[in-house]
Structure formats: structure tokens, C-alpha cells
Amino acid sequence: MKKYFIAAILLMVVSSSYACSICGCGGGNLYMGLFPNFKSKFFGIRHNYSEYHTSLLNSPDQFSHNFYNTVEVWSGFNIGKRWQVLAFLPYHYNIQNDDDMGRTKKTGLGDITLLANYKLFSTPLSSHVPGNISHELWIGGGFKLPTGAFKVNVNDSTTTLADINSQIGTGSLDLFLNARHTVEVNNFGINTSLNYKIALANNQGYKYGNKITVNSIAYYKFNSKSTTIMPNVGLSYENIEGNSLNGNKIILSDGLNTGSYHTGGYELALIGGLEFNFNKISIGGNIQSPLAQEFAKGQTTLNIKGMIHVTLAL
């Protein structure tokens, strides 16, 4: 059992996504993470937080410090034994401090995401299987609606990438493909997910970069009567393609001594969390700290991410 646990710690990956000022991340992203164990449906509220800092390499006095807060209503329900529908309704509260404009805020309803998943297979815990192992695999997809505000003119010469990425919404209808696998050995488990966002251009011809996240969380359940305490740990990896306008990649040159570069980048982060289950109520959260990253050739850095939630499963 110890060998399985050590191997799992080395292989884990967990998802989370937000915006940053000049890297090209943009809005309309989706956090998956651990799902509640529910028979029919669940309903909950989550708060996601992230903090980024941007400083130009050849002009450090030009900077931006960004705080992204998302209060999200998330819900899901099963249809029969094989289908599952999920919905994510975000409300954003973003703060940006920079050398030029000072402190600015943007708040409002974000882009709503709807997913439909199909259970490809499920092997329940069984005393006939050595080690009492269970597997479950869901695959599916969905779309993100352009319900969040995108109030910027991309054809205005004074518009910057920071202006675009600080928008509450993307103004585009985007597609999602995802898979989620869970394996449990007695009280130990690993939840792994893959999420791919296919971004489409909005009505101004602006397209945020496609994004892939590989997600996995290892956890252990400590059961006591009607209460379960579940510590979890993992890694998070995401890769974001560059933004484009009218089919042409956005190229930046400011901030580097030589050459130019595209938006986008990657991030690898360590995650640690704790979940409490009381009958049908789950309370939990996590903190995510970057291990390696590169956004805008290192000009933008992620400082920290975090999430807390309260969820009712029925």
C-alpha cells in the first residue's frame, strides 16, 4: 500500500485556471478538482482566488499586481445510471493595481459553462477483488456561453492586452472536452481529469488561446460515524496557447531587450487541501503554489491560488 501511495504522489496533477495581465490567459476558464460523492444531484458555492504580478523586463517601473476572485455556483445531476449534467455559474470580482491607472476594479457575471458527461465504465468496490479496488471513468464535453461582459474595442490602438485579459467575459462561445477518472484502493484514491478548452473567436475577431489542463488529486479518507476527513495533495499543470486577432497571433515586443514573443505560457503547481464531509454536506478547500511557470517570458508570475467551497450532495 505504501508503494502505491508514493507512486501516486509522484504522478498526480490538479486543475485550476484564471486570468493574468499580459500572458494571454484571459477569462472564461474552468476549475474542476474533486467532485462530491452524490447519488442524484449536488449544489454548492465555491470561491476561487488567484494573485499575479507583472513587471516588464526592460522597464521594471511598469508593473501590474492583479487579484482575481470568483464566487461560483456549481451544480450537477445524474440522468439514469450513465449520464451526468454539470453547470458552473461564476461571478467575478477582480482588482488590478498598476503604475499607470492605480487601483481599478471589475465585477460582474462571468461566462456560464454547461457540460454533459457519459460514464464509460464503473467497477464498484468488491470484496472479490484483491485490495478492494474500484474504477470509474467519465468522458464528455460542453460549451461556455458568452454571458460575461467583454467591453473593449480590440481595434482601438490604445487597447492593451492587459485591458483584454481583465475583462469579465471573453465574448465568445467556447467548447470543452473532458475526461475524469477515479480509482480507489480501500480508503485511498486518486482522481485524475483532463480538460481541453477550444476557444472560438468573438464578434470582434478576437480569440483567446486554447487551453489544456491535466488534473489529478490523491486523497485518503478517515471515516468516523457520519463524518469523513479527507486530506489531499497533488500537482497542477496547464498549457495555454497564444491569443489571436482575425486569425493572426498576438505578438508582443515591449518588455524584452531583443526579439518578440507570443502570449500564453505554462504552469506547474503543487496543491494541498482538506475536505470535511458531514452526512450530505461537504466543506473544503486547497492552496496552490507554483513550482515552475513561464508567462510572457517570465514577466508575469503567479504568486498563489486558493479555493474554498460548501456543497450539498443528495
Buried (B, 14 or more C-beta within 10 A) or exposed (E): EEEBEEEBEEEBBBBBBBBBBBBBBBBBBBBBBBBBEBEEBBBBBBBBBBBBBBBBBEEEEBBBBBBBBBBBBBBBBBEEEEBBBBBBBBBBBBBBBBBEEEEEEBEBBBBBBBBEBEBEEEEEEEEEEEEEBBEBBBBBBBBBBBBBBBEBEBEEEEEBBBBBBBBBBBBBBBBBBBBBBBBBBEEBBBBBBBBBBBBBBBEBEBBBBBBBBBBBBBBBBEEEEEEBBBBBBBBBBBBBBBBBBEEEBBEBEBBBEEEEBBBBBBBBBBBBBBBEBEEBEBBBBBBBBBEEBBBBBEBBBBEEBBBBBBBBBE
